[in-house]
Amino acid sequence: MFDCIVSLITPPMKGAVAVIRLSGEETLDIISKIFSREIKESHKVYYGYIIDKDNNEKVDEVMVSYFKGPKSFTGEDVVEISCHGSMIIVNQIIELCIRYGARIAERGEFSSRAFYNGRIDLVQAEAINSLINAETLQAKRLMLYSLTGKTSALILPIKEKLADILSLIEVNIDYPEYLDVEEMTNEKIINDVDPLIEEINYLIKSGERSKLINEGINVAIIGRPNVGKSSLLNALLKQDKAIVTNIPGTTRDVVEGKVNLDGIILNLLDTAGIRYSVDVVERIGIEKSRESLEKADLVLLVLEADKFTKEDQELLDVIKDKKHLVVYNKKEMLSEDKYVKGAIYISALNKDIKDLEKEIGKMFNMEEINNLEPSLCSSREIGLLNKVKENLLTAKKEALYNTSLDLVSISLKTSYDAIKEILGEEASVDLEKEIFSRFCLGK
């Protein structure tokens, strides 16, 4: 059992009600020393007072909920104290808990205990944090799939099938004299692995789509100085966040903002105009622009509707291998009969950007993305799925070349371990700490 931890689990601010949680072996002992009533039955709410017995003082009128382990969030004895939402009261109660043996919980420590006690797997744990930080209804629904175990269920059949293959290989190698054991051959390995590769490919594809819902699309707005990049950022955000002037080089740094486009978050980066500059500060901004370009899922190259320069062509060459859209700004400067068919024309200054928003929606298949289904969608999970796939492909290749079963099994075992790592069954302690350190206090 772990020691007893305590933390405020509601926001640290004035409100009608605040909730303080304790979890650990000594939870009941500690609450018995500060609560006016005896707690006997689990999953019940008790009305009473928190009392500082040393000073013979009633601290607050509260409701106490008790959850006996293992039937609690953490798998341990848990008590939640609902008190009035004054931070003075909250701090006084927490100080009393610490006085009698509790300690302040670290970031994500309640969730990590739930993981270590087998109440949740690592996919569910990551979903808790993503659910808290969800910025759209779509992201929330996606994380609920993971939180309820539907996402983890997608890979359990793959894990079981790999375990069956590995077990049969082991039996064939160790007990070749057993005639009643099914023979494992390279041909059978290929037949067994092919559908698994197909399933992993599907999970990776759906995961990449869902990742856009969960994390948003990183969009870099680039172009020559003074073509209207900051005006476009302001138009997308529907607020004047970036300074707009007709002086080239006004934007010296990367200006960031977020916008919800049909349920998908666009993480917008308005970059400094990419050009040669002798100005030291502007050159730093230009270098940051190039870094943003590397991280972008989508690049919007802004050109002037009535002008195309050598610098524009150079930027086109830079982004040719990136997913990008070319946007012609200041369309009010050009008559419609001179529009290039299929090109995107906008007037950022006049907030006329509907054609661009539609094109972004088409490019990322927003309608398809919004047809939500359970999927592994964090960078960690997708990375491990790719590792599973790579090693399954290696195993298939080895089987095609009639490699000995014990060598083929090495690649299959690596795939199996990567599947277990997705669920947290093979995750290193350092990885677990890194994941839970991202959580907010009290969770």
Disulfide bonds with the S-S distance in Angstrom:
none
